[in-house]
Every structure is written in C-alpha cells, then in structure tokens.
Amino acid sequence: MNLMKKSLFVLFLALLLALVACSKDDEGASTSNDESTDTEEQTDDQEDDGDTSTGQGGDLQYVLNVQPPTMDPVMSTATATRDVARPVFETLVTIDSAYEPQPMLAESWEISDDGLTYTFNLREGIKFHNGEEMTAEDVVASMNRWLEKSATAQSLIGEGSFEEVDEYTVNLLITEPSIFVLSALGGTLQFPGIMPKEVVEAATETGVEDYIGTGPFKFVEWKQDQYIHMEKFADYTPREEEPDGLSGKREALFDNIYINFVPDPNTQLGGIQTGQYDVGYGLSYDMYDQLENTEGVEAMAPIVGQYAMVYNKNLGIFTDVKMRQAVNAALNLEDIASTALNGKYRMASSYMQLEQEAWASNEGEEFYNNPDLEKAEQLLEEAGYDGEPIRFITTREYSYMYDSAVIIKEQLEKVGVNIDLEVYDWPTVVNMRANPEEWDIFITGFPMTMTPVEQLFFNSTWVDGPEDEKTEELLKQISVAETIEEAKEHWDELQGHSWEIVPITKISDYTMIMGVSERVEGFQFLDGPILWNIGFKE
C-alpha cells in the first residue's frame, strides 16, 4: 500500500469509528415525534455487545406488537408465547418444512406393535441453561405436565403418561392407539418444552417461574411492557442434520436477541424504516405498501392460519345454536376480511389450509360467506333474542381483530343485534376469555395445525366451551382411525356438521405483516419467525 492510499485508509477508518461512536451516543433516541417513552427507555437499557456489521454476533432487534401473557409454552395458546418461547425451549419431537415429525431432543423412537407404547431414546450430553444435563427425569416431569395442561395432548393422545426407563430413555404409555401421537408431540402451539425437573415441580397455577430450557438462546431478562432479552447459549449442542423447517441443526448466530414490545403501529413502522429494528412482526395491514417501498426492507405477508369469531358456548346467549346460526347468516365475511386485512387474505371455507391436501375440505361451504339478512332475522326471532347487549371483547394490538370487530358490530346492528364492544390490551383479552362470565364473542387467529383435531375450538377444555355429542364422536373416530384416508372421511363429515352448528365463524385465511431488514440473512418463517440460523450479512 503506497503512502497516499495508506493515508486515505487511516482517514476513512477514523471517520468510520467516529460515526459508530455517534450512533451509539444517539442510541435510544426517538424515531418519531409520537414514539412512546417506554420504547425510548427499553433501547437505553439494552447494551450493544457485538459488531452488527459482521456475519455472526451482534444484537438482533425484533419488534412485536403485543407482549405475551407468559413465556411458559405449556400455559398459553397465544402465538406471542409461542414466538418468544421458541428460541429458549426445545421439544422431544419437532417438524420439518413439510410438517412431518422429526427428532429434536429425542435421538430416536420406537413404537410397539399394539401402538400403545412409544419409546424415546434421548440425546446425551444436552445441557440446560443452568448448566445441568438433561436426563429422563426432566423429560418425564415436563411431558406429564404437558399431558395435563395441553388441549392438543388431550385431543390427540387422551389418557397417557411418561415413565422413566433409564437415564436416557423414556416411555409414553397410552390407552388407545392413534396415528397422531407424533404430530401432537411436534405441534408448535402450546408446545411441550423440556425443562429441569425442579423448575417443573416449582410451577404454580400461572406457570413456571424460571425460564430454563435447552435452546440455542437462554433467557436473561423480561422488562415488562418493554422487552425480553435472551442471549446466545455457549454450551448449546446442535443436531447434525441439515436445517429443515424447525428440525435439524440450530445455531445462535447473534450474541443477543431483544424482543421489543411496541403496540403503536406507527412506532413499529418508523423503527423498521430507520433501522432501529431488524425484524418486525404483526404490523398493521395498511402499512404493507409503505414497507414494500422502504429501501433496505423486505415486506412479507405469509399466510399464518385462519381467523374467526369465537362464541361463548359455556354460558349465555350463544349456548343457543340458533343465535350462532343467526350471526353467521348476518355476516358478509369477505367485506370483513378485505377491509381488516387490506387485501392480504384468502377466502376459504376449509378449516384446514388448502396447501394441506390430505385435510382440505369443502364440506359445509354453503354456510360460508353466504349472508342472508332475512334468514338471520328469522333465526334471531326463533332464538327469542330480545335486544340484550352482547359483550364483544377485542384489542387494538392486533389491528385485524379490532377492525374486524368494528365491521361485525356494524353488520350485526343491521339485523337488530345489540353489540357492546369492549377494547383492552391483548393480555387482558387472553385473561378475560378464560372466564366465561366476562365475554360473549371475540376475534382471534388460529395458527396452522398438523391435524384437524388439534384445532383449539374442537377441544372441550378450551375457552369456547363444550362440544356437542356428534362432534365428540367424530373427533374420536378421527383420532382412532388406522389410516389418513379413513380419518379424512370422518373429518369431512365433521367439517360439514360444524358449519351447520357454527362453533366458530371462520372469516378467512389470514396473513401477518412483517418487515425484515435486508441486512438480515437467512430469515425463515414456519408457524412463526425462526430466530436461529439467521445473522447479519457481512
């Protein structure tokens, strides 16, 4: 290098260091005039522990529109819980990109000839974040707790228990064979994260008090209403297989992940556009075009499942099937979806995604998106509805829920239904819906499931209430079917029956709006963002 080039290089390096220093001095500054004080404080509290210009290391700043009710994956069906718990907790079985079960903390498994005993051989040398090795006693404690708490486990497995065989082997004993056991174990919602036995035994009715798993990132801090901080787990032992969906090798390529909670959509958008946040999830649907037109940001709108209006079948006005039928008949579902989702939706009567060819069904489609106001008024009269107020709870933190609720209120008022719309933050909605005395209807999204019987609204222990006798019988026939083809016949019958009795009113398949910085490399999505095996571009 000659003298002139060397001098220019030194000058460039000095300027670069000065710019980096200035950027760190400005860290935490508001990106817009209406950015919240909480957001400013959360950024000031976070330390920059790595060089974010390199392929590995640095801090990922992720922004989420809601705060989860808990990080304990067994205790909540909220997708926010799933997303923040996923980097910390791992499962015996997971799924690949085709939704097929694959081993994770299990090395392998065998199934007895009668289908009643599943033997799992555990990986050895796996460390928890507290430094202790994972053994069979931890797996047994974690999995039996999941069998007790999980709606999916109760739907697909029924009565069962895990027992220790030796230090690295456990058995799952069930009373009836099912082709869906491994699917249940690999499910992504309310998933069975493996935790230390002592953590499980210390759990209260609200969940575990220590978030200790085996994942590539370990929990550090939860600053309420601001962020969750997790850091790279140095003693993580990845699998050797190539990554595929949630299966295979997992690597923590960031030093730290900060999951920031920012309910205000304008603040979310501003933070992504200015580079304050690297990944944003759950933005308003009307912001997609702005993201798409922002240099250095990729706009994404993956289909994440279906969204629906849920009825309280535990007590109150919607225990009457005619009331549910009346509401369903009154609604123009495409008007709701097109407005609330700003064009990012798909109309489909199937409760399972169309891409799931083994399960997609058209049964009952004559009851889907077929508004008939005269029929609705007649059903209301038959139900004896006298104008009493219906409590509709919702949240602004998921814009599609609130916007849908407003449109539904307007449509139902046209047939004389009196809607009392109550707006809360998302954790409050989650807590309220657990008490049947506090609501009549709400809007929520249902993520994709591997089998139809995993749908939450088919589980009698979920918040919507009990199922009718025919539904219970068909669910049982699906679960004990010996082949997928046999199960599909029962499923077609169940979907047709469901559209007749309306346990929910499905509105459409829906997307979530995301913004991902182009400096993030390897980002993937499968039932939620995958925060391992991604890093910053060099």
Secondary structure, DSSP 8 states (H G I E B T S, - for coil): --HHHHHHHHHHHHHHHHHHHHHHHTTT--SSTT--HHHHHHHHHS---S-TTSSS-SEEEEEESS--S-S-TTS---HHHHHHHTTT---SEEE-TTS-EEESSEEEEEE-TTS-EEEEEE-SS-B-TTS-B--HHHHHHHHHHHHHH-HHHHHHT-SEEEEEEETTEEEEEESS--TTHHHHHT-STT------HHHHHT-BTTB-SS----SSEEEEEEETTTEEEEEE-TT----SS--BTTBS-----SSEEEEEE---HHHHHHHHHHTS-SEEEEE-GGGHHHHHTSTTEEEE--EEEEEEEEE--SSSGGGSHHHHHHHHHH--HHHHHHHHTTT-EE----SS-TT-TTT---TTGGGSS---HHHHHHHHHHHT-----EEEEEESSSHHHHHHHHHHHHHHHTTT--EEEEEE-HHHHHHHHTSGGG-SEEEEEEE--SSGGG-GGG-TTSTT----HHHHHHHHHHHH-SSHHHHHHHHHHHHHHHHHH-SEEEEEEEE-EEEEETTEES-EESSSEE-SS-EE--
